[in-house]
Amino acid sequence: MKKPLFLGACLMVLASQPVMAQTAAPDVIVVRVLEHSNSLRFSIARGQQQPEEIEVALKKEQKAASSYYTVLSKLYTQGYVLQGVIPGVSNNAYWAESTLILGKPITKP
């Protein structure tokens, strides 16, 4: 009696789909930052949606830091955390670019 029940339970487990295959795609956004000597531009891409563009005119170096803080804190309150940074290139001293990858942590049920 135990063997047929055990065999039936094993077959039922094999027939069910894995939990990871049933989860949705991870929620990831890409933030491209272009920093000029007088402006800071954020381009936020969320999947297939139109990218959100945020441009801030810079007057002081402290303004750049506060602009980074404002944009990143907005994304953190939406549940995103920094997953990685892709350093960009700078051909001269007037501009630099970098890419930030943010994602929402996957919660296990």
MOPAC internal coordinates of N, CA, C and O (Angstrom, degrees):
PM7 1SCF
backbone

  N    0.0000 0     0.00 0     0.00 0    0    0    0
  C    1.4487 1     0.00 0     0.00 0    1    0    0
  C    1.5341 1   111.22 1     0.00 0    2    1    0
  O    1.2310 1   120.59 1   143.81 1    3    2    1
  N    1.3421 1   116.48 1   -36.19 1    3    2    1
  C    1.4570 1   119.61 1  -178.55 1    5    3    2
  C    1.5279 1   111.26 1   -70.71 1    6    5    3
  O    1.2310 1   120.27 1   143.40 1    7    6    5
  N    1.3299 1   117.10 1   -36.60 1    7    6    5
  C    1.4592 1   120.07 1  -177.34 1    9    7    6
  C    1.5280 1   112.03 1   -64.46 1   10    9    7
  O    1.2310 1   118.65 1   133.60 1   11   10    9
  N    1.3449 1   120.19 1   -46.40 1   11   10    9
  C    1.4769 1   118.58 1   178.40 1   13   11   10
  C    1.5369 1   112.57 1   -63.29 1   14   13   11
  O    1.2310 1   120.01 1   143.55 1   15   14   13
  N    1.3415 1   117.59 1   -36.45 1   15   14   13
  C    1.4641 1   119.78 1   177.97 1   17   15   14
  C    1.5259 1   110.86 1   -66.77 1   18   17   15
  O    1.2310 1   120.69 1   136.85 1   19   18   17
  N    1.3216 1   116.28 1   -43.15 1   19   18   17
  C    1.4612 1   121.02 1   179.01 1   21   19   18
  C    1.5238 1   110.34 1   -63.98 1   22   21   19
  O    1.2310 1   120.44 1   135.60 1   23   22   21
  N    1.3381 1   116.76 1   -44.40 1   23   22   21
  C    1.4601 1   121.23 1   178.66 1   25   23   22
  C    1.5299 1   110.85 1   -62.98 1   26   25   23
  O    1.2310 1   120.11 1   138.55 1   27   26   25
  N    1.3271 1   117.40 1   -41.45 1   27   26   25
  C    1.4668 1   121.32 1   177.85 1   29   27   26
  C    1.5202 1   111.86 1   -63.77 1   30   29   27
  O    1.2310 1   120.47 1   139.52 1   31   30   29
  N    1.3458 1   116.71 1   -40.48 1   31   30   29
  C    1.4648 1   120.42 1   178.44 1   33   31   30
  C    1.5221 1   110.73 1   -65.36 1   34   33   31
  O    1.2310 1   120.13 1   138.84 1   35   34   33
  N    1.3347 1   117.35 1   -41.16 1   35   34   33
  C    1.4682 1   120.79 1   178.48 1   37   35   34
  C    1.5224 1   111.21 1   -63.64 1   38   37   35
  O    1.2310 1   120.05 1   137.55 1   39   38   37
  N    1.3143 1   117.50 1   -42.45 1   39   38   37
  C    1.4625 1   120.68 1   178.95 1   41   39   38
  C    1.5269 1   111.42 1   -65.94 1   42   41   39
  O    1.2310 1   120.42 1   144.04 1   43   42   41
  N    1.3158 1   116.80 1   -35.96 1   43   42   41
  C    1.4585 1   120.45 1   178.68 1   45   43   42
  C    1.5363 1   110.78 1   -66.51 1   46   45   43
  O    1.2310 1   120.55 1   139.92 1   47   46   45
  N    1.3287 1   116.56 1   -40.08 1   47   46   45
  C    1.4648 1   120.40 1   177.88 1   49   47   46
  C    1.5184 1   110.49 1   -65.49 1   50   49   47
  O    1.2310 1   119.97 1   138.71 1   51   50   49
  N    1.3167 1   117.66 1   -41.29 1   51   50   49
  C    1.4602 1   120.83 1   179.50 1   53   51   50
  C    1.5275 1   112.09 1   -67.35 1   54   53   51
  O    1.2310 1   120.09 1   149.43 1   55   54   53
  N    1.3244 1   117.43 1   -30.57 1   55   54   53
  C    1.4573 1   121.25 1  -178.46 1   57   55   54
  C    1.5284 1   112.40 1   -77.94 1   58   57   55
  O    1.2310 1   119.76 1   156.51 1   59   58   57
  N    1.3216 1   118.07 1   -23.49 1   59   58   57
  C    1.4667 1   120.43 1  -178.85 1   61   59   58
  C    1.5235 1   110.16 1   -77.64 1   62   61   59
  O    1.2310 1   120.75 1   -25.92 1   63   62   61
  N    1.3447 1   116.17 1   154.08 1   63   62   61
  C    1.4594 1   120.85 1   179.94 1   65   63   62
  C    1.5230 1   109.93 1   -85.03 1   66   65   63
  O    1.2310 1   120.05 1   -33.16 1   67   66   65
  N    1.3207 1   117.51 1   146.84 1   67   66   65
  C    1.4628 1   119.84 1   178.29 1   69   67   66
  C    1.5303 1   111.72 1   -64.05 1   70   69   67
  O    1.2310 1   120.55 1   -28.70 1   71   70   69
  N    1.3091 1   116.56 1   151.30 1   71   70   69
  C    1.4574 1   121.64 1  -177.69 1   73   71   70
  C    1.5206 1   111.25 1   -65.67 1   74   73   71
  O    1.2310 1   119.38 1   139.37 1   75   74   73
  N    1.3196 1   118.78 1   -40.63 1   75   74   73
  C    1.4603 1   121.00 1  -178.33 1   77   75   74
  C    1.5282 1   111.74 1   -63.16 1   78   77   75
  O    1.2310 1   119.95 1   150.70 1   79   78   77
  N    1.3213 1   117.71 1   -29.30 1   79   78   77
  C    1.4568 1   120.29 1   179.32 1   81   79   78
  C    1.5254 1   111.11 1   -73.24 1   82   81   79
  O    1.2310 1   119.71 1   161.39 1   83   82   81
  N    1.3200 1   118.16 1   -18.61 1   83   82   81
  C    1.4532 1   121.86 1  -177.85 1   85   83   82
  C    1.5228 1   112.62 1   -94.02 1   86   85   83
  O    1.2310 1   119.51 1   172.92 1   87   86   85
  N    1.3080 1   118.53 1    -7.08 1   87   86   85
  C    1.4580 1   120.71 1  -178.89 1   89   87   86
  C    1.5213 1   110.40 1   -80.18 1   90   89   87
  O    1.2310 1   121.08 1   -22.80 1   91   90   89
  N    1.3185 1   115.54 1   157.20 1   91   90   89
  C    1.4597 1   121.31 1   178.84 1   93   91   90
  C    1.5276 1   109.77 1   -76.89 1   94   93   91
  O    1.2310 1   121.54 1   -13.09 1   95   94   93
  N    1.2984 1   114.65 1   166.91 1   95   94   93
  C    1.4663 1   120.07 1   178.14 1   97   95   94
  C    1.5260 1   109.40 1   -64.21 1   98   97   95
  O    1.2310 1   119.78 1   -31.85 1   99   98   97
  N    1.3243 1   118.02 1   148.15 1   99   98   97
  C    1.4661 1   119.76 1  -179.57 1  101   99   98
  C    1.5278 1   111.13 1   -64.80 1  102  101   99
  O    1.2310 1   121.21 1   -33.90 1  103  102  101
  N    1.3211 1   115.28 1   146.10 1  103  102  101
  C    1.4547 1   121.96 1  -179.22 1  105  103  102
  C    1.5254 1   108.65 1   -88.22 1  106  105  103
  O    1.2310 1   120.64 1   -77.54 1  107  106  105
  N    1.3272 1   116.38 1   102.46 1  107  106  105
  C    1.4638 1   122.39 1  -174.95 1  109  107  106
  C    1.5255 1   108.79 1  -124.21 1  110  109  107
  O    1.2310 1   120.89 1   -39.53 1  111  110  109
  N    1.3345 1   115.90 1   140.47 1  111  110  109
  C    1.4591 1   120.59 1   172.72 1  113  111  110
  C    1.5252 1   108.69 1  -127.03 1  114  113  111
  O    1.2310 1   121.34 1   -26.13 1  115  114  113
  N    1.3147 1   115.05 1   153.87 1  115  114  113
  C    1.4591 1   121.55 1   179.13 1  117  115  114
  C    1.5261 1   107.43 1  -119.90 1  118  117  115
  O    1.2310 1   120.97 1   -53.32 1  119  118  117
  N    1.3301 1   115.74 1   126.68 1  119  118  117
  C    1.4629 1   121.50 1  -179.93 1  121  119  118
  C    1.5258 1   107.88 1  -113.74 1  122  121  119
  O    1.2310 1   120.82 1   -63.82 1  123  122  121
  N    1.2957 1   116.03 1   116.18 1  123  122  121
  C    1.4648 1   121.75 1   177.56 1  125  123  122
  C    1.5175 1   107.30 1   -98.41 1  126  125  123
  O    1.2310 1   120.44 1   -53.70 1  127  126  125
  N    1.3148 1   116.76 1   126.30 1  127  126  125
  C    1.4640 1   121.90 1  -177.50 1  129  127  126
  C    1.5242 1   108.57 1  -114.28 1  130  129  127
  O    1.2310 1   120.80 1   -55.54 1  131  130  129
  N    1.3181 1   116.08 1   124.46 1  131  130  129
  C    1.4599 1   122.49 1   175.97 1  133  131  130
  C    1.5246 1   106.78 1  -117.93 1  134  133  131
  O    1.2310 1   120.97 1   -65.16 1  135  134  133
  N    1.3176 1   115.75 1   114.84 1  135  134  133
  C    1.4611 1   120.93 1  -175.86 1  137  135  134
  C    1.5266 1   109.64 1  -110.86 1  138  137  135
  O    1.2310 1   121.30 1   -67.03 1  139  138  137
  N    1.3320 1   115.13 1   112.97 1  139  138  137
  C    1.4644 1   122.04 1   174.88 1  141  139  138
  C    1.5189 1   108.08 1   -94.09 1  142  141  139
  O    1.2310 1   120.71 1    -5.21 1  143  142  141
  N    1.3106 1   116.25 1   174.79 1  143  142  141
  C    1.4627 1   119.54 1   177.59 1  145  143  142
  C    1.5233 1   111.67 1   -68.83 1  146  145  143
  O    1.2310 1   119.95 1   157.47 1  147  146  145
  N    1.3485 1   117.70 1   -22.53 1  147  146  145
  C    1.4616 1   119.91 1  -178.25 1  149  147  146
  C    1.5249 1   114.27 1  -125.48 1  150  149  147
  O    1.2310 1   119.31 1  -175.06 1  151  150  149
  N    1.3374 1   118.93 1     4.94 1  151  150  149
  C    1.4687 1   120.66 1   178.76 1  153  151  150
  C    1.5250 1   110.52 1  -154.53 1  154  153  151
  O    1.2310 1   122.01 1   -19.49 1  155  154  153
  N    1.3051 1   113.75 1   160.51 1  155  154  153
  C    1.4599 1   122.13 1   179.45 1  157  155  154
  C    1.5188 1   106.91 1  -131.53 1  158  157  155
  O    1.2310 1   120.24 1   -53.82 1  159  158  157
  N    1.3417 1   117.14 1   126.18 1  159  158  157
  C    1.4670 1   120.65 1  -176.27 1  161  159  158
  C    1.5199 1   109.96 1  -124.35 1  162  161  159
  O    1.2310 1   121.03 1   -54.10 1  163  162  161
  N    1.3362 1   115.64 1   125.90 1  163  162  161
  C    1.4555 1   122.84 1   176.45 1  165  163  162
  C    1.5207 1   108.27 1  -108.49 1  166  165  163
  O    1.2310 1   120.38 1   -49.67 1  167  166  165
  N    1.3136 1   116.87 1   130.33 1  167  166  165
  C    1.4564 1   122.45 1   173.56 1  169  167  166
  C    1.5247 1   106.65 1  -118.61 1  170  169  167
  O    1.2310 1   120.43 1   -67.70 1  171  170  169
  N    1.3412 1   116.78 1   112.30 1  171  170  169
  C    1.4599 1   122.35 1  -173.56 1  173  171  170
  C    1.5263 1   108.80 1  -106.76 1  174  173  171
  O    1.2310 1   120.37 1   -64.76 1  175  174  173
  N    1.3338 1   116.91 1   115.24 1  175  174  173
  C    1.4646 1   122.55 1  -179.47 1  177  175  174
  C    1.5200 1   109.37 1  -104.66 1  178  177  175
  O    1.2310 1   121.05 1   -52.90 1  179  178  177
  N    1.3268 1   115.59 1   127.10 1  179  178  177
  C    1.4652 1   122.64 1   178.90 1  181  179  178
  C    1.5262 1   108.83 1  -122.13 1  182  181  179
  O    1.2310 1   120.34 1   -92.03 1  183  182  181
  N    1.3050 1   116.96 1    87.97 1  183  182  181
  C    1.4649 1   121.09 1   177.97 1  185  183  182
  C    1.5163 1   111.73 1    63.05 1  186  185  183
  O    1.2310 1   120.71 1    50.26 1  187  186  185
  N    1.3324 1   116.26 1  -129.74 1  187  186  185
  C    1.4597 1   121.96 1  -176.66 1  189  187  186
  C    1.5239 1   112.86 1   -88.58 1  190  189  187
  O    1.2310 1   119.93 1   179.35 1  191  190  189
  N    1.3352 1   117.75 1    -0.65 1  191  190  189
  C    1.4612 1   120.89 1  -179.48 1  193  191  190
  C    1.5271 1   110.96 1   -71.55 1  194  193  191
  O    1.2310 1   121.35 1   -17.68 1  195  194  193
  N    1.3140 1   115.03 1   162.32 1  195  194  193
  C    1.4641 1   120.78 1   175.70 1  197  195  194
  C    1.5300 1   108.67 1   -66.28 1  198  197  195
  O    1.2310 1   119.42 1   -46.81 1  199  198  197
  N    1.3372 1   118.71 1   133.19 1  199  198  197
  C    1.4692 1   120.17 1  -179.80 1  201  199  198
  C    1.5295 1   112.10 1   -61.42 1  202  201  199
  O    1.2310 1   121.40 1   -37.55 1  203  202  201
  N    1.3203 1   114.92 1   142.45 1  203  202  201
  C    1.4646 1   121.43 1   176.56 1  205  203  202
  C    1.5280 1   107.60 1   -90.23 1  206  205  203
  O    1.2310 1   120.39 1   -51.62 1  207  206  205
  N    1.3201 1   116.86 1   128.38 1  207  206  205
  C    1.4625 1   121.86 1  -178.22 1  209  207  206
  C    1.5235 1   109.36 1  -109.40 1  210  209  207
  O    1.2310 1   120.68 1   -51.66 1  211  210  209
  N    1.3350 1   116.30 1   128.34 1  211  210  209
  C    1.4617 1   122.02 1   176.25 1  213  211  210
  C    1.5242 1   106.86 1  -127.20 1  214  213  211
  O    1.2310 1   120.74 1   -57.64 1  215  214  213
  N    1.3370 1   116.19 1   122.36 1  215  214  213
  C    1.4596 1   120.10 1   178.71 1  217  215  214
  C    1.5237 1   109.17 1  -124.10 1  218  217  215
  O    1.2310 1   121.18 1   -46.09 1  219  218  217
  N    1.3372 1   115.35 1   133.91 1  219  218  217
  C    1.4585 1   122.12 1  -177.49 1  221  219  218
  C    1.5235 1   108.14 1  -126.28 1  222  221  219
  O    1.2310 1   120.60 1   -50.47 1  223  222  221
  N    1.3308 1   116.46 1   129.53 1  223  222  221
  C    1.4648 1   120.62 1   175.10 1  225  223  222
  C    1.5237 1   108.39 1   -79.35 1  226  225  223
  O    1.2310 1   120.74 1   -47.31 1  227  226  225
  N    1.3227 1   116.19 1   132.69 1  227  226  225
  C    1.4650 1   121.32 1  -177.73 1  229  227  226
  C    1.5246 1   110.46 1  -100.12 1  230  229  227
  O    1.2310 1   121.52 1   -44.43 1  231  230  229
  N    1.3331 1   114.69 1   135.57 1  231  230  229
  C    1.4566 1   120.35 1   175.00 1  233  231  230
  C    1.5134 1   111.03 1  -116.89 1  234  233  231
  O    1.2310 1   120.91 1   151.08 1  235  234  233
  N    1.3339 1   115.87 1   -28.92 1  235  234  233
  C    1.4630 1   121.15 1   179.43 1  237  235  234
  C    1.5196 1   108.02 1  -139.11 1  238  237  235
  O    1.2310 1   120.19 1   -17.75 1  239  238  237
  N    1.3153 1   117.24 1   162.25 1  239  238  237
  C    1.4635 1   120.29 1   177.19 1  241  239  238
  C    1.5232 1   111.44 1   -66.03 1  242  241  239
  O    1.2310 1   119.86 1   149.01 1  243  242  241
  N    1.3268 1   117.87 1   -30.99 1  243  242  241
  C    1.4578 1   120.29 1   177.18 1  245  243  242
  C    1.5285 1   110.51 1   -64.03 1  246  245  243
  O    1.2310 1   120.24 1   150.87 1  247  246  245
  N    1.3093 1   117.15 1   -29.13 1  247  246  245
  C    1.4548 1   121.23 1   179.24 1  249  247  246
  C    1.5310 1   110.65 1   -64.87 1  250  249  247
  O    1.2310 1   119.84 1   142.16 1  251  250  249
  N    1.3324 1   117.92 1   -37.84 1  251  250  249
  C    1.4643 1   120.82 1   178.20 1  253  251  250
  C    1.5185 1   110.15 1   -63.22 1  254  253  251
  O    1.2310 1   120.22 1   135.43 1  255  254  253
  N    1.3173 1   117.19 1   -44.57 1  255  254  253
  C    1.4633 1   120.45 1  -179.78 1  257  255  254
  C    1.5212 1   111.01 1   -64.14 1  258  257  255
  O    1.2310 1   120.05 1   138.66 1  259  258  257
  N    1.3260 1   117.51 1   -41.34 1  259  258  257
  C    1.4649 1   119.25 1   179.83 1  261  259  258
  C    1.5252 1   111.14 1   -69.24 1  262  261  259
  O    1.2310 1   119.86 1   149.09 1  263  262  261
  N    1.3296 1   117.88 1   -30.91 1  263  262  261
  C    1.4694 1   120.48 1   176.74 1  265  263  262
  C    1.5225 1   110.96 1   -68.46 1  266  265  263
  O    1.2310 1   120.35 1   137.52 1  267  266  265
  N    1.3324 1   116.94 1   -42.48 1  267  266  265
  C    1.4599 1   120.08 1   174.26 1  269  267  266
  C    1.5241 1   109.95 1   -58.35 1  270  269  267
  O    1.2310 1   120.67 1   134.68 1  271  270  269
  N    1.3158 1   116.33 1   -45.32 1  271  270  269
  C    1.4667 1   121.40 1  -178.80 1  273  271  270
  C    1.5251 1   111.01 1   -60.70 1  274  273  271
  O    1.2310 1   120.17 1   134.97 1  275  274  273
  N    1.3281 1   117.28 1   -45.03 1  275  274  273
  C    1.4625 1   121.23 1  -178.28 1  277  275  274
  C    1.5258 1   111.57 1   -62.16 1  278  277  275
  O    1.2310 1   120.26 1   131.68 1  279  278  277
  N    1.3210 1   117.10 1   -48.32 1  279  278  277
  C    1.4710 1   120.72 1  -177.09 1  281  279  278
  C    1.5292 1   110.85 1   -68.00 1  282  281  279
  O    1.2310 1   120.03 1   133.77 1  283  282  281
  N    1.3343 1   117.55 1   -46.23 1  283  282  281
  C    1.4668 1   119.97 1  -177.63 1  285  283  282
  C    1.5215 1   112.27 1   -69.44 1  286  285  283
  O    1.2310 1   119.65 1   144.77 1  287  286  285
  N    1.3296 1   118.27 1   -35.23 1  287  286  285
  C    1.4663 1   118.92 1   178.33 1  289  287  286
  C    1.5228 1   110.87 1   -67.90 1  290  289  287
  O    1.2310 1   120.08 1   146.91 1  291  290  289
  N    1.3365 1   117.46 1   -33.09 1  291  290  289
  C    1.4675 1   120.93 1   175.22 1  293  291  290
  C    1.5354 1   110.31 1   -62.18 1  294  293  291
  O    1.2310 1   120.68 1   137.50 1  295  294  293
  N    1.3290 1   116.30 1   -42.50 1  295  294  293
  C    1.4652 1   120.01 1   179.77 1  297  295  294
  C    1.5293 1   111.32 1   -70.88 1  298  297  295
  O    1.2310 1   120.21 1   143.54 1  299  298  297
  N    1.3342 1   117.21 1   -36.46 1  299  298  297
  C    1.4674 1   120.25 1   177.82 1  301  299  298
  C    1.5225 1   111.19 1   -64.86 1  302  301  299
  O    1.2310 1   119.85 1   142.01 1  303  302  301
  N    1.3302 1   117.89 1   -37.99 1  303  302  301
  C    1.4666 1   119.82 1   178.54 1  305  303  302
  C    1.5272 1   111.40 1   -68.29 1  306  305  303
  O    1.2310 1   120.07 1   157.67 1  307  306  305
  N    1.3287 1   117.48 1   -22.33 1  307  306  305
  C    1.4647 1   120.95 1   175.44 1  309  307  306
  C    1.5258 1   111.71 1   -81.32 1  310  309  307
  O    1.2310 1   120.24 1   177.51 1  311  310  309
  N    1.3428 1   117.14 1    -2.49 1  311  310  309
  C    1.4582 1   120.98 1   176.59 1  313  311  310
  C    1.5154 1   115.29 1   101.11 1  314  313  311
  O    1.2310 1   119.74 1  -176.93 1  315  314  313
  N    1.3210 1   118.10 1     3.07 1  315  314  313
  C    1.4598 1   121.17 1  -179.82 1  317  315  314
  C    1.5250 1   110.56 1   -84.94 1  318  317  315
  O    1.2310 1   120.88 1   -33.88 1  319  318  317
  N    1.3222 1   115.92 1   146.12 1  319  318  317
  C    1.4654 1   121.93 1   174.70 1  321  319  318
  C    1.5299 1   107.73 1  -127.65 1  322  321  319
  O    1.2310 1   121.22 1   -28.17 1  323  322  321
  N    1.3174 1   115.28 1   151.83 1  323  322  321
  C    1.4577 1   120.67 1  -178.79 1  325  323  322
  C    1.5252 1   109.79 1   -69.89 1  326  325  323
  O    1.2310 1   120.54 1   -55.94 1  327  326  325
  N    1.3290 1   116.58 1   124.06 1  327  326  325
  C    1.4606 1   122.11 1  -179.61 1  329  327  326
  C    1.5247 1   111.76 1  -103.41 1  330  329  327
  O    1.2310 1   120.38 1   150.35 1  331  330  329
  N    1.3326 1   116.88 1   -29.65 1  331  330  329
  C    1.4544 1   119.15 1  -178.54 1  333  331  330
  C    1.5132 1   111.98 1  -173.10 1  334  333  331
  O    1.2310 1   121.47 1   -16.85 1  335  334  333
  N    1.3166 1   114.78 1   163.15 1  335  334  333
  C    1.4651 1   122.15 1   178.89 1  337  335  334
  C    1.5257 1   107.75 1  -130.36 1  338  337  335
  O    1.2310 1   121.01 1   -48.36 1  339  338  337
  N    1.3203 1   115.68 1   131.64 1  339  338  337
  C    1.4591 1   121.00 1   174.35 1  341  339  338
  C    1.5222 1   106.23 1  -108.70 1  342  341  339
  O    1.2310 1   120.01 1   -71.71 1  343  342  341
  N    1.3314 1   117.59 1   108.29 1  343  342  341
  C    1.4652 1   118.70 1  -178.54 1  345  343  342
  C    1.5201 1   110.76 1   -67.53 1  346  345  343
  O    1.2310 1   121.37 1   -39.18 1  347  346  345
  N    1.3072 1   114.98 1   140.82 1  347  346  345
  C    1.4561 1   119.96 1  -179.94 1  349  347  346
  C    1.5108 1   111.39 1   -96.85 1  350  349  347
  O    1.2310 1   121.82 1    11.47 1  351  350  349
  N    1.2964 1   114.12 1  -168.53 1  351  350  349
  C    1.4592 1   120.35 1  -179.81 1  353  351  350
  C    1.5206 1   109.25 1  -115.52 1  354  353  351
  O    1.2310 1   121.24 1   -19.95 1  355  354  353
  N    1.3061 1   115.24 1   160.05 1  355  354  353
  C    1.4528 1   121.70 1   175.63 1  357  355  354
  C    1.5237 1   107.51 1  -138.21 1  358  357  355
  O    1.2310 1   121.02 1   -61.71 1  359  358  357
  N    1.3229 1   115.66 1   118.29 1  359  358  357
  C    1.4653 1   119.49 1  -179.52 1  361  359  358
  C    1.5191 1   112.80 1   -81.80 1  362  361  359
  O    1.2310 1   120.68 1   160.40 1  363  362  361
  N    1.3219 1   116.30 1   -19.60 1  363  362  361
  C    1.4591 1   119.58 1   179.23 1  365  363  362
  C    1.5251 1   108.88 1  -149.23 1  366  365  363
  O    1.2310 1   120.75 1     3.44 1  367  366  365
  N    1.2993 1   116.18 1  -176.56 1  367  366  365
  C    1.4694 1   120.65 1  -176.09 1  369  367  366
  C    1.5205 1   112.70 1   -82.85 1  370  369  367
  O    1.2310 1   119.36 1  -179.15 1  371  370  369
  N    1.3337 1   118.82 1     0.85 1  371  370  369
  C    1.4575 1   120.81 1  -173.75 1  373  371  370
  C    1.5214 1   114.42 1   -98.07 1  374  373  371
  O    1.2310 1   119.31 1   164.33 1  375  374  373
  N    1.3186 1   118.93 1   -15.67 1  375  374  373
  C    1.4602 1   119.75 1   179.02 1  377  375  374
  C    1.5199 1   110.63 1  -149.95 1  378  377  375
  O    1.2310 1   121.67 1   -24.87 1  379  378  377
  N    1.3212 1   114.40 1   155.13 1  379  378  377
  C    1.4665 1   122.15 1   176.37 1  381  379  378
  C    1.5209 1   107.56 1  -148.53 1  382  381  379
  O    1.2310 1   120.79 1   -29.08 1  383  382  381
  N    1.3245 1   116.10 1   150.92 1  383  382  381
  C    1.4592 1   119.51 1   178.54 1  385  383  382
  C    1.5189 1   109.76 1  -133.47 1  386  385  383
  O    1.2310 1   121.41 1   -27.72 1  387  386  385
  N    1.3185 1   114.90 1   152.28 1  387  386  385
  C    1.4603 1   121.08 1   175.25 1  389  387  386
  C    1.5227 1   107.84 1  -154.36 1  390  389  387
  O    1.2310 1   120.90 1   -15.37 1  391  390  389
  N    1.3256 1   115.88 1   164.63 1  391  390  389
  C    1.4543 1   122.00 1  -178.80 1  393  391  390
  C    1.5157 1   108.91 1  -127.19 1  394  393  391
  O    1.2310 1   120.88 1   -48.71 1  395  394  393
  N    1.3286 1   115.93 1   131.29 1  395  394  393
  C    1.4587 1   122.60 1   177.49 1  397  395  394
  C    1.5213 1   108.39 1  -110.19 1  398  397  395
  O    1.2310 1   120.31 1   -44.67 1  399  398  397
  N    1.3200 1   117.00 1   135.33 1  399  398  397
  C    1.4595 1   122.03 1   177.12 1  401  399  398
  C    1.5208 1   107.30 1  -112.40 1  402  401  399
  O    1.2310 1   120.88 1   -59.37 1  403  402  401
  N    1.3275 1   115.91 1   120.63 1  403  402  401
  C    1.4541 1   121.63 1  -179.53 1  405  403  402
  C    1.5188 1   108.98 1  -120.88 1  406  405  403
  O    1.2310 1   120.49 1   -32.23 1  407  406  405
  N    1.3043 1   116.66 1   147.77 1  407  406  405
  C    1.4520 1   121.27 1   178.86 1  409  407  406
  C    1.5085 1   110.93 1  -148.19 1  410  409  407
  O    1.2310 1   121.43 1   -18.88 1  411  410  409
  N    1.3162 1   114.87 1   161.12 1  411  410  409
  C    1.4596 1   120.07 1   175.20 1  413  411  410
  C    1.5203 1   107.85 1   -90.41 1  414  413  411
  O    1.2310 1   120.34 1   -43.47 1  415  414  413
  N    1.3351 1   116.95 1   136.53 1  415  414  413
  C    1.4660 1   119.09 1   179.20 1  417  415  414
  C    1.5285 1   110.68 1   -63.22 1  418  417  415
  O    1.2310 1   120.83 1   -38.05 1  419  418  417
  N    1.3204 1   116.02 1   141.95 1  419  418  417
  C    1.4630 1   121.26 1   177.93 1  421  419  418
  C    1.5158 1   107.74 1   -81.65 1  422  421  419
  O    1.2310 1   121.14 1   -58.09 1  423  422  421
  N    1.3178 1   115.42 1   121.91 1  423  422  421
  C    1.4635 1   119.96 1   178.88 1  425  423  422
  C    1.5171 1   108.92 1   -96.30 1  426  425  423
  O    1.2310 1   121.06 1   -43.17 1  427  426  425
  N    1.3033 1   115.57 1   136.83 1  427  426  425
  C    1.4605 1   120.66 1   179.20 1  429  427  426
  C    1.5240 1   108.94 1   -88.59 1  430  429  427
  O    1.2310 1   120.41 1   -42.37 1  431  430  429
  N    1.3374 1   116.82 1   137.63 1  431  430  429
  C    1.4711 1   119.54 1  -178.65 1  433  431  430
  C    1.5065 1   112.53 1   -69.67 1  434  433  431
  O    1.2310 1   120.10 1   180.00 1  435  434  433

